[in-house]
Amino acid sequence: MGTRSRLEREARTVQVMIEMFCHDRHGSQSALCADCQALSDYAGDRLERCPFQSGKTTCAKCPVHCYRPAMRERIREVMRYAGPRMILRHPILAIWHLLDGRRQEPLRG
């Protein structure tokens, strides 16, 4: 996990959280439902366009709010649900996410 870039790790963490949410809340088995797939695609696009790139903090602490308000609320709902469950289901990703969130200021990439 240490050799993966910061953005790849962030993208993987968001994807896992959306998958957990969709599986548990919407009963999806192998693929995401259409709404969760749209959210996943949107989140991936936002990460690709992040002005801070590998110097970014977690999105929650970022001074630039690049999510549209409706999508921001949807990702918050996913994070509120999946965040506490990450430590048991995906402990390494959860720890990395907590460490990445400790960054105070994002650095321009």
C-alpha positions, -999 to 999 in steps of 0.1 A, spaced: 0 0 0 29 23 6 40 25 -30 5 36 -43 0 72 -48 -21 93 -24 -48 98 -50 -50 61 -59 -55 53 -22 -81 80 -18 -100 68 -49 -99 32 -36 -111 43 -1 -141 62 -16 -149 33 -39 -149 8 -10 -171 31 11 -196 35 -17 -196 -3 -23 -202 -9 14 -230 16 15 -247 3 -16 -244 -34 -6 -257 -28 29 -284 -1 22 -295 -10 -13 -289 -47 -13 -266 -47 -43 -245 -79 -46 -218 -76 -73 -224 -43 -90 -234 -9 -77 -270 4 -82 -274 32 -107 -274 60 -81 -243 47 -63 -225 41 -96 -232 77 -106 -218 89 -73 -187 67 -77 -181 81 -112 -186 116 -99 -162 112 -70 -136 97 -93 -139 126 -117 -136 151 -88 -104 133 -76 -89 133 -111 -95 171 -113 -83 179 -78 -60 209 -80 -39 196 -51 -33 161 -66 -10 140 -43 -6 169 -19 -43 169 -10 -58 164 25 -90 145 28 -119 161 9 -137 169 42 -108 193 52 -102 207 17 -107 245 13 -119 240 -22 -154 225 -24 -155 209 -58 -186 187 -53 -220 201 -62 -241 206 -31 -264 176 -38 -235 153 -45 -217 165 -14 -247 156 7 -248 121 -9 -211 115 -3 -215 127 33 -243 101 38 -221 74 25 -192 85 47 -214 87 78 -225 51 72 -193 35 59 -167 55 80 -173 37 113 -175 3 96 -142 8 77 -120 0 107 -135 -35 109 -139 -43 72 -109 -25 57 -86 -15 86 -56 -5 65 -76 18 43 -92 33 74 -59 40 91 -44 56 59 -75 77 56 -72 89 92 -35 97 87 -42 115 55 -69 135 73 -43 148 97 -28 170 70 -36 206 80 -32 223 47 -33 208 12 -2 213 -9 -5 223 -45 5 193 -67 
